[in-house]
Amino acid sequence: MMSLSTNAFHGLNVVGATIWAFLAKPASVEAIVAHILDRFEVSEQECQRDVLSFVEEMLDRTTILIN
């Protein structure tokens, strides 16, 4: 994925790509976690941690915005 604001390329794994696709529409962290838990075998705690980490990184890179 390419960030137009920073001209940087970001590689995504399967879970990252799933989160990114889910963010095509505005979504809460809770909705993203629920979606990932439905699709992958992962503990809720690990899922929450990973989703928050992904979202924070995308915010830091201004790849996503919070409205």
Buried (B, 14 or more C-beta within 10 A) or exposed (E): EEBEEEEEEBEEEEBBEBBBEBBEEEBEEEEBBBBBBEEEEBEEEEBBEBBEEBBEEBEEEEBBEEE
